[in-house]
Amino acid sequence: MSTHDDRTAQEFWEAHYEEREHIWSGRVNAQLPGILAGVTPGRALDLGCGEGGDAVWLAENGWQVTAVDIAETAIGRAEFAAEARGVRDRITFERHDLSDTFPQGTFDLISAQFLHSTVRLERPQILRTAASAVVPGGLLVVVDHAAPPPFSKKVPHDHPFPSPEEVLADLDLATEEWERVRVEVVDRDGTGPDGEPFTWRDNVMVLRRRA
Ligand SMILES: C[S@@+](CC[C@H](N)C(=O)[O-])C[C@H]1O[C@@H](n2cnc3c(N)ncnc32)[C@H](O)[C@@H]1O
């Protein structure tokens, strides 16, 4: 991926989190509850967990969670949120630069929600490794921005926003092994930093490894 920033990925993301006390809402991402409705909880892996909104929600909903991020600051905030919500014992936090290392084990659910970066991030390789760590019958869930938010000042003009089909083409998963549960672009209402309404476009990819 091209980059306009000479910092390492860890330096970039630590600096990003240090800009403000909280970067994200602390709530679960919008698509995840609908995707998991009716799914029996098991072992989940949250890739790029940020401040823990999804990891805490998963734990509250019965999942045993491994939550991974490159930024110590984000993990510290996620641990604090898990403690405050009484689910710290259901979440294992691990710091990884996922471009280099990946958590041990296999999972019933691997979720990558907005695992984007404008600095080094070997996304196709990470998502292929993730797919190999999903147990038969388990889910690989990838939700991406289909486009940058209009108010974003940090995303370079040439930053790629691949379509769901392009993301899946990069993963090159065997069709006989993977069922496409959902592959689509979903619009949802949002508000910008000054309360202005706008529409988010999410790429939603939900794949089940055939049992
Ligand atoms: C756009 S944020 C999304 C955070 C969270 N998933 C959410 O939706 O709120 C991307 C996250 O991925 C993490 N990240 C970026 N590059 C990473 C890498 N190479 N390894 C692990 N985490 C990374 C960042 O620190 C950040 O928390």
The ligand as a MOL file (V3000), in Angstrom:
LIG
                    3D

  0  0  0     0  0            999 V3000
M  V30 BEGIN CTAB
M  V30 COUNTS 27 29 0 0 0
M  V30 BEGIN ATOM
M  V30 1 C -9.8880 2.6810 11.6100 0
M  V30 2 S -9.4100 1.9770 13.1260 0 CHG=1
M  V30 3 C -10.7820 0.9010 13.5180 0
M  V30 4 C -10.8490 0.5230 14.9740 0
M  V30 5 C -12.0220 -0.4030 15.3650 0
M  V30 6 N -11.9970 -1.6610 14.6580 0
M  V30 7 C -13.3300 0.2950 15.1320 0
M  V30 8 O -13.9970 -0.0180 14.1710 0
M  V30 9 O -13.6440 1.2020 15.9180 0 CHG=-1
M  V30 10 C -8.1440 0.8360 12.6560 0
M  V30 11 C -7.5080 0.1440 13.8340 0
M  V30 12 O -6.5600 -0.8010 13.3510 0
M  V30 13 C -5.3820 -0.7090 14.1130 0
M  V30 14 N -4.2660 -1.0980 13.2470 0
M  V30 15 C -3.7970 -0.4320 12.1710 0
M  V30 16 N -2.7510 -1.0790 11.6330 0
M  V30 17 C -2.5670 -2.1960 12.3810 0
M  V30 18 C -1.6310 -3.2710 12.3290 0
M  V30 19 N -0.6620 -3.3080 11.4130 0
M  V30 20 N -1.7350 -4.2540 13.2560 0
M  V30 21 C -2.7050 -4.2130 14.2100 0
M  V30 22 N -3.6080 -3.2150 14.3070 0
M  V30 23 C -3.5390 -2.2190 13.4040 0
M  V30 24 C -5.3030 0.7460 14.5370 0
M  V30 25 O -4.5060 0.9800 15.6750 0
M  V30 26 C -6.7730 1.0670 14.7840 0
M  V30 27 O -7.1400 0.8100 16.1080 0
M  V30 END ATOM
M  V30 BEGIN BOND
M  V30 1 1 1 2
M  V30 2 1 2 3
M  V30 3 1 2 10
M  V30 4 1 3 4
M  V30 5 1 4 5
M  V30 6 1 5 6
M  V30 7 1 5 7
M  V30 8 2 7 8
M  V30 9 1 7 9
M  V30 10 1 10 11
M  V30 11 1 11 12
M  V30 12 1 11 26
M  V30 13 1 12 13
M  V30 14 1 13 14
M  V30 15 1 13 24
M  V30 16 1 14 15
M  V30 17 1 14 23
M  V30 18 2 15 16
M  V30 19 1 16 17
M  V30 20 1 17 18
M  V30 21 2 17 23
M  V30 22 1 18 19
M  V30 23 2 18 20
M  V30 24 1 20 21
M  V30 25 2 21 22
M  V30 26 1 22 23
M  V30 27 1 24 25
M  V30 28 1 24 26
M  V30 29 1 26 27
M  V30 END BOND
M  V30 END CTAB
M  END
